[in-house]
């Protein structure tokens, strides 16, 4: 079968499409501090602090707080030259009081001088092509003439080249971060408010980097609506692949909001692309404390099978056959075992679907009759115990197998 598939691209493509494994788009390795990003490495998780960068003590504490719960790269805003210099002090404090944390500087409007300064203190600089050479839109404009376009391109190169050269000398990374909501007026005139304009905006800066032989680049194409974000990233991946650029992609639905809908919207965009093999690092953008973004990010990665960082719980939705309060028991099992890593634990209400539906789980907890629980190790029933002893018996079984660690 393998030989046939390798000789028939159509069948091979179909086999990959229907595979239960994700085939990631091939991307180069880009180092951000000591974190390697790209298709040969785990999909990385990052977030951004809310603190003013000039608040050195507060920013340092916020970065540490994020890093301690699993955030692998932390971004901070750098709107002024003074804040760029403050990042140097933040980096020192982290090293002296905690440890080095991969830092990303967010640079926006006309940010050449800021970027050149902050490049000395961070591991990656993020620029927004739509705001990098920022001029107020002209409400009376009806077109961009070719000489105006060339003048803007020359100005971009003039301001961008020193940053690229500096990052290249220091072997640091660059994120070209396009936002749907901040496309340059020139791009809006040429392409409209579309993913096409987003892709061309990024490609303009990518081509400059390529002309300067700089390739430590990560690309993002964020939008606040998942369908726009999906179209932009797919188009970006295709465009880069056609032109021979294998740069990693940073995924995110920007300004996703808060609560359940913010999480659902982020998952709809990020998980869809990850399932297609697109994406090397992610950020869940919630209108909540940044610490709340990290569990969502890891849950997304685990749900699509790209990283395993917690227990995977499998439980049925309950029905009239359920022999105990399923919601209550799932909560008890979760409370007792959620500190473990890498296990699959199933809690099923009855034997009709239980043993079959949970066959891939490491352990199963199944209602086997009124007041009785059956415990499984994979497909094999190990013992039956009274319902009030079920959780303890499950813990004892995990301990017998040497897979238990104390909280």
LINQUI-V79846 format. One record per pair of residues at least 24 apart in sequence whose ideal C-beta (glycine too) atoms are under 7 Angstrom apart, sorted by the first residue. I is the first residue (numbers start at 1). J is the second residue. Records with the same first field share a line. If there is no record, write none. Layout:
BEGIN
I=J / J
END
This chain:
BEGIN
22=274 / 275 / 277 / 304 / 305 / 306
23=277
24=277
25=237 / 277 / 278
26=246
27=246 / 247 / 248 / 280
28=215 / 246 / 247
30=173 / 216 / 217 / 218 / 248
31=173
32=73 / 102 / 123 / 124 / 173
33=100 / 102 / 123
34=102
35=72 / 73 / 102
37=218 / 248 / 280 / 281
38=248 / 280
39=280
42=307
43=274 / 279 / 280 / 281 / 282 / 301 / 306 / 307
44=72 / 73 / 280 / 281
45=70 / 71 / 72 / 282 / 294 / 297 / 298
46=71 / 72 / 73 / 74 / 75 / 281 / 283
47=71 / 74 / 283 / 290 / 293 / 294
48=75 / 76 / 290
49=74 / 76 / 290
50=290
53=77 / 78 / 83 / 86 / 87
54=82 / 83 / 86
56=86 / 89 / 90 / 93
59=90
60=90 / 93 / 94
63=94 / 101
64=94 / 98
65=291
66=290 / 291
67=101
69=291 / 294
70=294 / 298
71=294
72=102
73=102 / 104
74=101 / 103 / 104
75=104 / 106 / 126
76=103 / 105 / 106
77=106
78=105 / 106 / 107 / 114 / 118
79=108
80=114
81=113 / 114 / 117
84=114 / 117 / 118
85=117
87=118 / 121 / 122
88=120 / 121
91=121
104=175
109=134
110=134
112=159 / 162 / 163
115=163
116=162 / 163 / 166
119=163 / 166 / 167 / 170 / 172
123=172 / 173
124=172 / 173 / 174 / 175
125=163 / 167 / 174
126=175 / 177
127=176 / 177
128=177 / 179 / 182
129=176 / 178 / 184 / 201 / 202 / 204 / 205
130=178 / 179 / 182 / 183 / 184 / 201
131=182
132=156 / 160
133=159
137=185
143=189
144=186 / 189
149=186
152=186
157=208
160=205 / 208
161=212
164=209 / 212 / 214
165=212
167=214 / 216
168=214
172=216
173=216 / 218
174=216 / 217
175=218 / 220 / 250
176=202 / 205 / 206 / 217 / 219
177=220
178=202 / 220 / 221
179=222 / 254
180=222 / 223 / 228 / 232
181=224
195=228 / 231 / 232 / 235
198=232
199=232 / 235 / 236 / 239
202=236
203=239
206=245
217=247
218=247 / 248 / 250 / 281
219=247 / 249 / 250
220=249 / 250 / 252
222=252 / 253 / 254
223=254
224=253 / 254 / 255
226=253 / 265 / 268 / 269
229=253 / 269
230=269 / 272 / 273
233=273 / 278
234=278
237=278
248=280 / 281
249=278 / 279 / 280
250=281 / 283
251=279 / 282
252=282 / 283 / 285
253=285
254=285
255=285
256=285 / 286
257=287
258=286 / 287 / 288
262=286 / 287
263=296
266=296
267=300
270=300
271=300 / 303 / 304
274=304 / 306
275=304
308=342
309=341
310=341
311=337 / 338 / 340 / 343 / 345
312=344
313=345
314=344 / 346 / 358 / 361
315=346 / 347 / 348
316=348 / 349 / 353 / 357
318=349
319=349
321=349 / 350 / 352
322=349 / 350 / 367
323=349 / 350 / 367 / 369 / 370
324=367 / 387
332=391
333=365 / 391 / 394
336=391 / 395
339=407
340=405
343=403
355=379
363=394 / 397 / 398
365=390 / 394
END
